[in-house]
Amino acid sequence: MLFYLNPFRQTVMTPSIKYLDSIQIKGISTGTSFVQNNTRTLWNSFMTGLSLSGRRPDMLYSVDIYPENYFEGFDPTLEFTKWAGVQASEKTAKDSDLDLLHIPAGYYAEFLYQGKASEAAAFYREIFSDWLPRSKYLLDNRPHLAVMGKEYRGEDPLSEETILIPVKKKTE
């Protein structure tokens, strides 16, 4: 079961905790920060490459890789790596113009975000400032994922994407 930000209550509900096997992502990446935010440029470049190759994947992956302890003493000007990609398959493995990223297996808190892509910051803020500190979990140092399937429509208020935050159980 997935949960999402209710626009009337402005609160994140309890997510599902899922174990995900490791996956390979084929795509492109760039260094960015929350202040700099190269997301649109990265995705425009990636999607242009897909259009030219004639591929239209069912699922797109946005992957954020943060340096260890990135969120301690949070500074929005610090850089992290952002990826735009698709899950690697026999077809994409042959693409020499795309890089390969290994996502290790582990537990993730799975949320469903519904709304405009440009308004997702408030949703993430709720996850990190409200849900995570109150949960039985700590942030794990693995890639963060957003999976955009057929229901993803960018700036449409009814657009949906799955947000996967890497977690590990708190030790008592």
C-alpha positions in Angstrom: 0.0 0.0 0.0 1.3 3.5 -0.9 0.5 6.7 0.8 0.8 10.3 -0.4 0.7 13.9 0.7 -2.9 14.9 1.2 -3.2 18.5 -0.1 -5.9 19.3 2.5 -4.1 17.9 5.6 -0.5 18.7 4.4 0.9 15.6 6.1 2.8 12.5 5.0 1.1 9.3 6.0 2.9 6.1 6.9 4.7 4.6 3.9 5.2 1.0 3.1 8.6 -0.4 4.0 9.8 -2.6 1.1 13.0 -4.6 0.5 14.2 -3.9 -3.1 16.6 -6.2 -4.8 19.6 -4.5 -6.5 19.0 -3.0 -9.9 21.0 -1.5 -12.7 20.1 1.9 -14.1 21.3 3.1 -17.5 21.3 6.9 -17.9 23.2 10.1 -17.5 24.2 12.1 -14.4 25.3 15.5 -13.3 26.5 17.2 -10.1 23.9 19.5 -8.7 22.7 21.0 -5.4 19.3 22.1 -4.1 20.2 25.7 -4.8 21.7 25.0 -8.3 19.1 22.4 -9.3 20.1 21.1 -12.7 17.2 18.7 -12.8 15.3 20.1 -15.8 18.5 20.4 -17.9 19.5 16.8 -17.0 16.1 15.3 -17.9 15.7 17.4 -21.1 19.1 16.0 -22.3 18.2 12.4 -21.3 14.7 12.5 -22.9 16.1 14.1 -26.1 18.5 11.1 -26.3 15.6 8.7 -25.8 13.5 10.4 -28.5 16.3 10.2 -31.0 16.8 6.5 -30.4 13.0 5.8 -30.7 12.7 4.3 -27.3 9.8 5.1 -25.0 10.3 3.4 -21.7 7.4 2.6 -19.3 9.4 3.7 -16.3 11.9 6.4 -15.7 14.2 6.6 -12.7 15.4 9.8 -11.0 18.2 8.9 -8.7 19.9 11.1 -6.1 23.2 10.0 -4.6 24.2 12.1 -1.5 27.6 12.1 0.2 27.7 10.4 3.6 26.2 12.6 6.3 24.8 15.0 3.7 21.6 15.7 5.7 23.4 16.4 9.0 23.7 20.1 9.3 21.9 20.4 6.0 23.4 23.0 3.6 21.3 23.4 0.3 24.4 24.5 -1.6 26.3 21.2 -1.1 26.5 19.1 -4.2 25.2 15.6 -4.8 24.9 13.5 -7.9 21.6 13.3 -9.8 20.8 10.6 -12.4 18.1 10.4 -15.1 17.7 6.9 -16.4 15.8 3.7 -17.1 16.3 0.2 -15.7 19.0 -1.6 -17.6 17.9 -4.4 -19.8 19.3 -6.3 -22.7 18.3 -3.5 -25.0 19.7 -0.6 -22.9 22.9 -2.5 -21.9 24.1 -2.1 -25.5 23.7 1.7 -25.4 27.2 3.1 -25.3 26.0 6.6 -24.9 24.5 5.8 -21.4 26.4 5.2 -18.2 25.6 2.3 -15.8 24.6 2.8 -12.1 24.3 -0.1 -9.6 21.6 0.4 -7.0 22.4 -1.9 -4.1 19.6 -4.0 -2.5 18.0 -2.7 0.8 15.0 -1.4 2.5 13.1 1.6 1.3 10.2 3.7 2.6 7.9 3.9 -0.3 5.6 7.0 -0.7 3.3 7.9 -3.5 3.5 11.6 -4.4 0.6 13.1 -6.3 0.9 16.6 -7.6 3.0 18.9 -9.8 6.7 18.0 -10.0 7.7 21.6 -9.2 5.8 21.4 -5.9 7.4 18.2 -4.5 9.8 20.0 -2.2 7.1 20.3 0.5 6.4 16.6 0.3 10.1 15.7 0.8 10.4 18.3 3.6 7.5 16.4 5.4 9.3 13.1 4.9 12.6 14.3 6.4 11.3 16.6 9.1 8.2 14.8 10.3 7.9 11.2 9.2 11.5 10.0 9.5 12.3 11.4 13.0 9.1 9.9 14.3 9.6 6.5 12.6 11.4 3.4 13.7 13.9 4.1 10.9 17.1 6.0 10.1 18.2 7.3 6.7 20.5 4.8 5.1 23.4 5.9 2.9 22.2 4.5 -0.4 20.7 6.1 -3.5 17.3 7.8 -3.2 14.8 7.0 -6.0 11.8 8.5 -7.7 10.1 6.2 -10.1 7.9 7.7 -12.8 5.6 5.4 -14.6 2.6 5.8 -16.8 0.8 8.1 -14.3 3.6 10.6 -14.2 2.6 13.8 -16.1 5.1 16.4 -14.9 3.2 19.6 -14.0 -0.3 18.0 -14.0 -1.7 18.3 -10.5 -2.9 14.6 -10.8 0.6 13.4 -11.8 1.9 10.5 -9.7 5.4 9.2 -8.9 6.8 6.7 -6.4 9.3 8.1 -3.9 11.7 5.6 -2.4 13.8 6.7 0.6 16.6 4.3 1.8 16.1 3.4 5.4 17.5 1.1 8.1 16.0 0.1 11.4 17.0 2.2 14.5 19.1 0.2 16.9 17.7 0.3 20.5 
